[in-house]
Amino acid sequence: MRHSDVATAVRGALGGVAGGRLQALPFTLRFWDGSMLVGESATPVTVVRSPRAFAYVLRAPNQVGLARAWVTGVLDVEGDLEAVLTARHRFQGIALSARDRMTLMAAALRAAPSALIRRAPTPQIEARPRGRRHSLTRDRAAVRHHYEVSNEFYRLLLGPTMTYSCAYFESPQDTLEHAQERKHELICRKLQLVPGERLLDIGCGWGSLLLHAASRHGARGVGVTLSESQAGLARRRARDQGLSDLVEIRVADYREIADGPFDKVASVGMYEHVGLAELGNYASTAADLLRPGGLFLNHGIARLASEQPGPDTFINRYIFPDGELHAVTEIESAMQRAGLEVRDVESLREHYPLTLRRWLANLEAHRGEATALVGEERERAWRLYLLVAATGFEDGDITIYQVLGARMGSDHRLPLDRADLIGARDGSRTERARLEEIRQSAIEQETPRAG
């Protein structure tokens, strides 16, 4: 095996830092000059295509530096990317001292002097939020960084349901579309929706939950999103399905809604953008928008094992600017303080990896189209993000909950038995037949009667 200066310099440097714990790598490294550092396994091969990879990591020796190298393509993987990500567990608990960093910088200078002399350009898609954190202005910019990309890109990724939240599977063999429909129905059941009720969907996306609630349960829905492109497509979908009289989509922040009360409020995959400091205001706003006895369902990701990371993470810079994850007890406590009695909590952790891996399969099947729509940097960022997220749920680092609360002050009319709440007592009736009954009931409620 031929070894030239880059591999030799890297090998020597890794052996001299962190007590030698980085010397035995679980994967192979190949550098731009063809030299290789063979790890414990010949595959997968992590490819360092340019000295710019060193420049990124040396100037930002954290997730941000690695992310910049990845999204620009100067750091790549030949073979199983997931195997490389799984290997990160080997490096947990390793902290580099100031002396270690100097050793690595000296090695990089010997192997690639330009890595320290020339500043590598920051990728165009990296988020740079400005202003007070979680102010209306900054939140709009953060949300639009994520969603104002391309409706067609999201269609490739999410499939025909255009639902960007965790699906609800009966079995791992379910199609994504079936599992998303089950999730919509589960939410509507937990909210005990009946024809004619007003439903507010905070962070409505492309309107999929509202369309389901209107067509299957006869609800009158208002959805809010900060994305103009999402709102435009959601309105077209409502019009195409003949539901414009039941579904209204607004470009607004949830803090700007002033025409309550609503009978029911749902927030699906949105509160991750709220932030811990704003959780109390978020729960109070939801409670104020509900009538007494009304129901609020919060569906969102929670941190399960790890501590809250700092701002210099791949997810923060490239996927969800200003996103924050917390223990589920934080939202439960905020709801209780706001006068929302917590009535039901359900973990969907095993459902989200199934969802994410189907999104990843969609992206890989349409990688060329996705790259043409959003560019190579963003396609690479999303490919990495979906896999990182799936393994995070599988490892038990993060999880997702549906938390149902009832506003105090009147009877919530929830059933005594939880099986009735989630619709587990349908008996021999098929799901399709039950949904058809709901639809017919909604039509009858809307049809004027003679006399």
C-alpha positions as CSV (number, residue, x, y, z in Angstrom):
1,M,0.0,0.0,0.0
2,R,1.5,3.3,-1.1
3,H,1.7,6.0,1.6
4,S,2.5,9.6,0.7
5,D,2.8,12.7,2.9
6,V,-0.9,13.3,3.7
7,A,-1.6,9.8,5.1
8,T,1.7,9.7,6.9
9,A,1.1,13.1,8.5
10,V,-2.4,12.2,9.5
11,R,-1.4,8.9,11.0
12,G,1.3,10.5,13.1
13,A,-1.0,13.3,14.3
14,L,-3.8,10.9,15.3
15,G,-1.4,8.8,17.3
16,G,-0.2,11.8,19.2
17,V,-3.5,13.2,20.4
18,A,-6.3,12.1,22.8
19,G,-4.1,9.5,24.4
20,G,-3.9,7.6,21.1
21,R,-7.6,6.8,21.1
22,L,-7.9,8.1,17.5
23,Q,-5.2,6.0,16.1
24,A,-7.4,2.9,15.3
25,L,-10.1,4.2,13.0
26,P,-13.2,2.0,12.3
27,F,-13.1,3.1,8.6
28,T,-10.6,3.8,5.9
29,L,-9.5,7.3,4.9
30,R,-8.4,8.1,1.3
31,F,-6.9,11.6,0.6
32,W,-6.8,13.7,-2.5
33,D,-3.2,12.6,-3.3
34,G,-4.3,8.9,-3.4
35,S,-2.7,8.0,-0.1
36,M,-4.7,5.9,2.3
37,L,-5.0,5.4,6.0
38,V,-6.5,1.9,6.3
39,G,-8.7,1.5,9.3
40,E,-10.0,-1.6,11.1
41,S,-12.3,-2.2,8.1
42,A,-11.3,-1.6,4.4
43,T,-14.9,-0.3,3.8
44,P,-16.5,2.1,3.9
45,V,-14.0,4.6,2.6
46,T,-14.2,8.2,3.8
47,V,-12.8,10.3,1.0
48,V,-11.0,13.6,1.7
49,R,-11.1,15.1,-1.8
50,S,-9.4,18.4,-1.1
51,P,-7.2,20.3,1.4
52,R,-10.3,22.5,1.9
53,A,-11.7,19.7,4.1
54,F,-8.9,20.4,6.5
55,A,-9.5,24.1,6.3
56,Y,-13.1,23.7,7.3
57,V,-12.4,21.4,10.2
58,L,-9.4,23.4,11.5
59,R,-11.3,26.7,11.5
60,A,-14.4,25.1,13.1
61,P,-13.3,21.9,14.9
62,N,-16.9,20.8,15.6
63,Q,-20.0,19.6,13.7
64,V,-20.0,22.8,11.7
65,G,-16.6,22.2,10.2
66,L,-17.4,18.7,9.3
67,A,-20.8,19.8,7.9
68,R,-19.2,22.4,5.7
69,A,-16.8,19.8,4.3
70,W,-19.7,17.3,3.7
71,V,-22.2,19.7,2.0
72,T,-19.5,21.1,-0.3
73,G,-18.5,17.6,-1.3
74,V,-14.8,17.8,-0.2
75,L,-15.6,15.2,2.3
76,D,-17.5,12.1,1.0
77,V,-18.1,8.5,1.7
78,E,-17.8,5.6,-0.7
79,G,-19.9,2.7,0.6
80,D,-22.2,2.7,3.6
81,L,-22.7,6.2,5.0
82,E,-24.7,4.8,7.9
83,A,-21.7,2.7,9.0
84,V,-19.5,5.8,9.2
85,L,-22.2,7.6,11.2
86,T,-22.6,4.6,13.6
87,A,-18.8,4.8,14.2
88,R,-19.2,8.2,15.8
89,H,-20.1,6.4,19.0
90,R,-16.5,5.2,19.2
91,F,-15.4,8.9,19.6
92,Q,-17.9,9.9,22.4
93,G,-16.1,11.3,25.4
94,I,-13.0,12.2,23.5
95,A,-12.0,15.8,24.2
96,L,-9.0,17.5,22.5
97,S,-6.8,19.6,24.6
98,A,-5.2,22.9,23.3
99,R,-2.0,20.9,22.8
100,D,-3.9,18.3,20.8
101,R,-5.3,21.0,18.5
102,M,-1.8,22.4,17.9
103,T,-0.5,19.0,17.0
104,L,-3.3,18.5,14.5
105,M,-2.8,22.0,13.0
106,A,0.9,21.3,12.6
107,A,0.2,18.1,10.8
108,A,-2.3,19.8,8.5
109,L,0.2,22.5,7.7
110,R,2.8,19.9,6.7
111,A,0.3,18.0,4.6
112,A,-1.6,20.9,3.1
113,P,-0.2,24.4,3.8
114,S,-3.1,26.0,2.0
115,A,-5.6,24.6,4.6
116,L,-4.4,27.2,7.1
117,I,-3.6,30.0,4.7
118,R,-6.7,30.2,2.6
119,R,-10.1,30.6,4.2
120,A,-12.5,28.1,2.6
121,P,-15.8,29.7,1.5
122,T,-18.9,29.2,3.7
123,P,-21.5,27.1,1.9
124,Q,-24.3,29.2,0.4
125,I,-27.1,27.2,2.2
126,E,-25.7,27.8,5.7
127,A,-28.2,29.6,7.9
128,R,-27.2,32.9,9.4
129,P,-30.0,34.0,11.7
130,R,-30.1,37.7,12.7
131,G,-32.0,39.6,15.5
132,R,-33.4,38.5,18.8
133,R,-33.8,34.8,19.1
134,H,-37.4,33.7,18.6
135,S,-38.7,37.2,17.8
136,L,-41.4,37.2,15.1
137,T,-38.9,38.5,12.5
138,R,-36.2,36.0,13.3
139,D,-38.6,33.1,13.5
140,R,-40.0,34.0,10.1
141,A,-36.5,34.0,8.6
142,A,-35.6,30.7,10.3
143,V,-38.8,28.9,9.2
144,R,-38.5,30.2,5.6
145,H,-34.8,29.0,5.5
146,H,-36.2,25.5,5.9
147,Y,-39.5,25.6,4.0
148,E,-39.0,28.1,1.3
149,V,-36.9,25.7,-0.8
150,S,-39.2,24.1,-3.4
151,N,-42.6,22.5,-3.1
152,E,-41.5,20.1,-5.8
153,F,-38.5,19.0,-3.8
154,Y,-40.8,18.3,-0.8
155,R,-43.1,16.4,-3.1
156,L,-40.3,14.1,-4.1
157,L,-39.2,13.7,-0.5
158,L,-42.6,13.3,1.2
159,G,-44.7,11.6,-1.4
160,P,-48.3,12.4,-2.4
161,T,-49.6,13.1,1.1
162,M,-47.2,16.1,1.4
163,T,-47.0,15.4,5.2
164,Y,-43.8,16.5,6.9
165,S,-44.2,14.8,10.3
166,C,-44.0,11.3,11.8
167,A,-46.3,8.8,10.3
168,Y,-48.2,6.1,12.3
169,F,-47.6,2.6,11.3
170,E,-49.6,-0.6,11.8
171,S,-46.5,-2.7,10.7
172,P,-43.1,-1.9,9.3
173,Q,-44.4,-3.1,5.9
174,D,-47.0,-0.3,5.6
175,T,-46.6,2.2,2.8
176,L,-45.8,5.7,3.8
177,E,-49.0,7.0,2.4
178,H,-51.1,4.6,4.5
179,A,-49.2,5.4,7.7
180,Q,-49.6,9.1,7.1
181,E,-53.3,8.7,6.7
182,R,-53.5,6.7,9.9
183,K,-51.6,9.5,11.7
184,H,-54.1,12.1,10.5
185,E,-56.9,10.0,11.6
186,L,-55.3,9.3,15.0
187,I,-55.0,13.1,15.6
188,C,-58.6,13.7,14.6
189,R,-59.8,10.9,16.9
190,K,-57.8,12.2,19.9
191,L,-59.3,15.6,19.3
192,Q,-62.7,14.1,19.1
193,L,-63.6,16.1,16.0
194,V,-67.2,16.3,15.0
195,P,-68.8,18.0,12.0
196,G,-68.9,21.8,12.2
197,E,-66.2,22.3,14.8
198,R,-63.5,24.9,14.3
199,L,-60.0,23.4,14.2
200,L,-56.8,25.5,14.3
201,D,-53.7,23.9,12.9
202,I,-50.6,25.7,14.1
203,G,-47.8,25.2,11.5
204,C,-50.1,23.6,9.0
205,G,-47.5,22.9,6.3
206,W,-49.2,22.0,3.0
207,G,-52.5,21.5,4.7
208,S,-52.7,17.7,4.8
209,L,-54.2,17.4,8.3
210,L,-56.8,20.1,7.7
211,L,-57.8,18.5,4.4
212,H,-58.2,15.2,6.2
213,A,-60.2,16.8,9.1
214,A,-62.5,18.6,6.7
215,S,-63.1,15.7,4.2
216,R,-63.4,12.9,6.8
217,H,-64.8,14.7,9.9
218,G,-66.5,17.8,8.5
219,A,-64.4,20.2,10.6
220,R,-63.9,23.8,9.6
221,G,-60.2,24.4,9.7
222,V,-57.8,27.4,9.9
223,G,-54.2,26.7,9.2
224,V,-51.3,29.0,9.8
225,T,-47.8,28.8,8.3
226,L,-44.9,31.3,7.9
227,S,-44.1,29.9,4.4
228,E,-45.8,31.6,1.4
229,S,-45.0,28.7,-0.9
230,Q,-46.6,26.2,1.6
231,A,-49.7,28.4,1.9
232,G,-50.1,28.7,-1.8
233,L,-50.0,25.0,-2.4
234,A,-52.2,24.2,0.6
235,R,-54.9,26.6,-0.8
236,R,-54.6,24.9,-4.3
237,R,-55.0,21.5,-2.7
238,A,-58.1,22.6,-0.8
239,R,-59.6,24.1,-4.0
240,D,-58.8,21.0,-6.0
241,Q,-60.5,18.8,-3.4
242,G,-63.6,21.1,-3.2
243,L,-62.8,22.0,0.4
244,S,-62.2,25.7,0.1
245,D,-65.3,26.5,2.0
246,L,-64.1,24.4,5.0
247,V,-60.3,25.1,4.9
248,E,-58.7,28.5,5.3
249,I,-54.9,29.0,5.1
250,R,-53.1,32.1,6.5
251,V,-49.5,33.2,6.3
252,A,-49.2,34.2,10.0
253,D,-47.4,33.4,13.2
254,Y,-49.5,31.6,15.8
255,R,-49.0,34.6,18.1
256,E,-50.9,36.7,15.6
257,I,-54.1,34.7,15.6
258,A,-56.9,36.8,17.2
259,D,-60.2,35.2,16.1
260,G,-60.6,32.5,18.7
261,P,-62.1,30.6,20.3
262,F,-61.6,27.4,18.5
263,D,-63.1,24.0,19.5
264,K,-59.8,22.2,18.9
265,V,-56.2,23.1,18.3
266,A,-53.4,20.9,16.8
267,S,-49.7,21.7,16.5
268,V,-47.9,19.0,14.6
269,G,-44.1,19.2,14.1
270,M,-44.0,22.9,14.9
271,Y,-43.1,23.4,18.6
272,E,-39.5,22.4,17.9
273,H,-39.2,25.9,16.5
274,V,-40.6,27.6,19.6
275,G,-37.6,27.4,22.0
276,L,-37.6,26.7,25.8
277,A,-37.9,30.3,26.7
278,E,-41.1,30.7,24.7
279,L,-42.8,27.4,25.7
280,G,-44.9,29.1,28.4
281,N,-46.1,31.7,25.9
282,Y,-46.8,29.0,23.3
283,A,-48.9,26.9,25.7
284,S,-50.8,30.0,27.0
285,T,-51.5,31.2,23.5
286,A,-52.9,27.7,22.6
287,A,-55.1,27.8,25.7
288,D,-56.3,31.3,25.1
289,L,-57.4,30.3,21.6
290,L,-59.5,27.4,22.9
291,R,-63.0,27.4,24.3
292,P,-63.4,26.0,27.8
293,G,-63.4,22.2,27.5
294,G,-61.6,22.4,24.1
295,L,-58.7,20.1,23.3
296,F,-55.1,20.8,22.3
297,L,-52.8,18.2,20.7
298,N,-49.1,18.8,20.6
299,H,-47.1,16.4,18.3
300,G,-43.4,17.0,18.5
301,I,-39.9,15.8,19.0
302,A,-38.3,15.6,22.4
303,R,-34.9,15.1,23.7
304,L,-34.6,11.7,25.5
305,A,-31.0,11.0,26.5
306,S,-28.5,13.7,25.5
307,E,-28.1,17.2,26.8
308,Q,-29.2,20.3,24.8
309,P,-26.4,21.0,22.3
310,G,-24.9,24.4,21.6
311,P,-25.6,26.4,18.4
312,D,-22.7,25.0,16.4
313,T,-24.4,21.9,15.2
314,F,-25.0,20.5,11.7
315,I,-28.8,20.5,12.3
316,N,-28.8,24.2,13.5
317,R,-26.8,25.5,10.6
318,Y,-28.1,23.5,7.7
319,I,-31.6,22.2,8.5
320,F,-33.5,23.8,11.4
321,P,-32.0,27.2,12.4
322,D,-32.9,28.0,16.1
323,G,-34.5,24.7,16.6
324,E,-34.6,23.3,20.1
325,L,-35.5,20.0,21.6
326,H,-36.5,19.4,25.2
327,A,-37.7,16.7,27.5
328,V,-41.5,16.0,27.1
329,T,-42.0,17.1,30.7
330,E,-41.2,20.7,29.6
331,I,-44.2,21.0,27.3
332,E,-46.4,19.1,29.8
333,S,-45.5,21.5,32.6
334,A,-46.1,24.5,30.3
335,M,-49.5,23.2,29.3
336,Q,-50.4,22.6,33.0
337,R,-49.4,26.1,33.9
338,A,-51.5,27.5,31.1
339,G,-54.6,25.7,32.3
340,L,-54.4,22.8,29.9
341,E,-55.0,19.5,31.8
342,V,-52.8,16.8,30.3
343,R,-55.1,13.9,29.4
344,D,-53.0,11.6,27.2
345,V,-49.3,11.1,26.3
346,E,-48.2,8.7,23.6
347,S,-44.6,8.0,22.4
348,L,-44.2,7.4,18.6
349,R,-40.4,6.9,18.8
350,E,-40.4,3.6,16.8
351,H,-42.6,5.2,14.1
352,Y,-40.2,8.0,13.2
353,P,-37.2,5.9,11.9
354,L,-39.7,4.1,9.6
355,T,-40.9,7.5,8.4
356,L,-37.4,9.0,7.9
357,R,-36.1,6.0,6.1
358,R,-38.9,6.1,3.6
359,W,-38.2,9.8,3.0
360,L,-34.5,8.9,2.5
361,A,-35.5,6.2,0.1
362,N,-37.6,8.7,-1.8
363,L,-34.7,11.2,-1.9
364,E,-32.2,8.5,-3.1
365,A,-34.6,7.3,-5.8
366,H,-34.9,10.9,-7.1
367,R,-31.5,12.3,-6.3
368,G,-30.9,13.7,-9.7
369,E,-34.2,15.5,-9.7
370,A,-33.8,16.8,-6.2
371,T,-30.3,18.1,-7.0
372,A,-31.7,20.0,-10.0
373,L,-34.4,21.5,-7.9
374,V,-32.4,22.6,-4.8
375,G,-28.7,22.2,-5.7
376,E,-26.1,19.7,-4.7
377,E,-25.3,21.3,-1.3
378,R,-28.9,21.1,-0.1
379,E,-29.4,17.6,-1.4
380,R,-26.3,16.4,0.4
381,A,-27.3,18.2,3.6
382,W,-30.8,16.5,3.5
383,R,-29.4,13.1,2.7
384,L,-27.1,13.3,5.8
385,Y,-29.8,14.9,8.0
386,L,-32.4,12.1,7.3
387,L,-29.9,9.4,8.2
388,V,-28.7,11.2,11.3
389,A,-32.2,11.7,12.5
390,A,-33.3,8.1,11.8
391,T,-30.3,6.7,13.8
392,G,-31.0,9.3,16.6
393,F,-34.5,7.9,17.1
394,E,-33.3,4.3,16.9
395,D,-30.5,5.0,19.4
396,G,-32.9,6.5,21.9
397,D,-31.2,9.9,21.8
398,I,-34.4,11.7,20.7
399,T,-38.0,10.7,20.6
400,I,-41.5,12.0,19.7
401,Y,-44.7,12.4,21.7
402,Q,-48.3,13.3,21.1
403,V,-49.5,15.2,24.2
404,L,-53.3,15.8,24.5
405,G,-54.6,18.5,26.8
406,A,-58.0,19.9,27.7
407,R,-58.7,23.5,28.6
408,M,-60.0,23.7,32.1
409,G,-63.4,25.3,32.8
410,S,-65.8,23.0,31.1
411,D,-66.4,19.3,30.4
412,H,-63.9,18.0,27.9
413,R,-66.2,15.0,27.1
414,L,-63.3,12.6,26.6
415,P,-64.2,8.9,26.8
416,L,-63.4,6.9,30.0
417,D,-61.6,4.2,28.1
418,R,-58.4,5.1,26.1
419,A,-59.3,2.4,23.6
420,D,-62.3,4.6,22.7
421,L,-60.1,7.7,22.4
422,I,-57.8,6.2,19.8
423,G,-60.5,4.2,18.0
424,A,-59.4,0.8,19.0
425,R,-63.0,-0.5,19.4
426,D,-64.1,-0.4,15.8
427,G,-64.9,-4.1,16.0
428,S,-65.2,-5.9,12.7
429,R,-65.7,-2.7,10.7
430,T,-62.9,-1.8,8.3
431,E,-61.2,1.5,8.6
432,R,-62.4,2.6,5.2
433,A,-66.0,1.9,6.1
434,R,-65.7,3.8,9.3
435,L,-64.2,6.8,7.5
436,E,-67.0,6.7,4.9
437,E,-69.5,6.9,7.7
438,I,-67.8,10.1,9.0
439,R,-67.8,11.6,5.5
440,Q,-71.4,10.9,4.9
441,S,-72.3,12.4,8.4
442,A,-70.4,15.6,7.5
443,I,-72.2,15.9,4.1
444,E,-75.6,15.5,5.9
445,Q,-74.6,18.2,8.4
446,E,-73.8,20.6,5.5
447,T,-76.8,19.9,3.3
448,P,-79.8,22.3,3.8
449,R,-83.0,20.6,4.8
450,A,-86.4,21.4,3.2
451,G,-88.9,23.3,5.3
